[in-house]
Amino acid sequence: MFELDPAAPNVTASRYRQVSVAAVDSLDPASLTAHFTGREAYVRTRFVVARRRDRPERVALVELARDGSADLFSPAPAARVLAGAEECAYVRDDRADPGIASHLAAAAQRCPGARCVVVEGRYSHISFILNPDPIEVTVVDVVPPAPSKLADQVRRVLDSTEELPPVTVTEQIIDSRDLLAEARRRSPEPGGGPQPVLVPCRGGGVDIDGAAVSYLDERPEPAGPWTLLGCERSRRIHDWFYGAAPAGVVDWCPRRFVGPGILAGDGASPDASGPSGAPVAPAAPGAAAPGALVLSRCCLLEEGVERHPGAVWVPWGATLGEVRQALELLVGERAGAWTRT
C-alpha cells in the first residue's frame, strides 16, 4: 500500500501539490494515523505536514496511501507517520524555493539532527526533505579575479534547477598570489629583490605588493627576467610571443590541486618545477575528502566538459549550460542518492 521506504535518503516531493498542510490538536503518532486514515484528501495529495494548532512551528510528516481513484477528492485508505514531531524541524526562509532540492538541503544544514526538515519558503510554499544527506561537490578554483566565477556559476545553477538532487557546495579556492609568495619563500630570487611578474591578462585583477606586474595579453616588451604566474596556456602564449620560456614559472593550474594524493589529504604534491626549473609552490593537502566529487576548470579545454571518475572539468570561460552539464555528470555518480516522489 505504501511504496516509499521511510529510511530512503533525501526524500522530497516532486511537486508542491503533493504536499498539504493541516492544523491538528495533537501530534501523537497514533492520533495522526487515526485522524488521516479514511479522511478525504485532494487527488494529488500524498504527504501532509501536520501542524499543532496552538504551536504551528511544531510539525510532523504524514504519508497518505492512495487507491488510484481519479476523483478530485477521495478517502485515504491508510496513513502513517514518516517523521514525528521530535524528529522534525520547521524553517521559514523567504529566499528558499521549496521546489529546489538544494534549497531544502541548505535549510536542513541549519537543523543538525533533524530527520525531517519542513521548509516554508518563497511564494509561501511549503515542502520538506526527509533523511537529508545531500551530495557534496567541491569546487576547486583559482583567484583572482575574486570571487570565484566558477563557484558563483555553480550556485546560480543550483538556485534555478529543480531537476538536480540535493547538493551542497564546498569551495577550495587557491589564491595565485599565495602560490607566488610560497615559491619565493622556498627559493629566494637572485639580486636581493623580487623579479617582475607576468600574469595572463589585465582583466584578472592581479595586484602584487612589491612587484612590477605586466600583462601577457598586452604583449609587453621584456624588461629583464620575469616570473610567469599562470598555467600551460600562458606558457604556450609566452613561447609564441617571445620564442623562449620565461625565467621562472609559478603554475596555478587547478589540475595541480586535484589528484589521488591531494584528495586523500596525505600531503602529496604535484610536480613542482617550471619549464626553466623555477620552483612552483606545492598544493595545500586536503582539498577534498576521499571519494569527493570535484568540479574545476581548465583553460586548455575549449568547450564542453571533460569527465574523470569523481571529477569534471569545464572550460575557463564556461557557460552556465556547461556548468549544469558538469553537475549532472557528477551527481549521476551517486545513483540512488535522491528519492524524489
Secondary structure, 3 states (H helix, E strand, C coil): CCCCCCCCCCEECCCHHHEEEEEECCCCHHHHHHHHCCCEEECCCCEEEEEECCCCCCEEEEEEECCCCCCCEEECCEEEEEECHHHEEEEECCCCCCCCHHHHHHHHHCCCCCCEEEEECHHHCEEEEECCCCEEEEEEEEECCCCCHHHHHHHHHHCCCCCCCCEEEEEEEEEHHHHHHHHHHHCCCHHHCCCCEEECCHHHCCCCCCCCEEEHHHCCCCCCCCEEEECHHHHHHHHHHHCCCCCEEEECCHHHHCCHHHHHCCCCCCCCECCCCCECCCCCCCCCCCCCEEEEEECCCCCCCEEECCEEEEECCCCHHHHHHHHHHHHCCCCCCCEEC
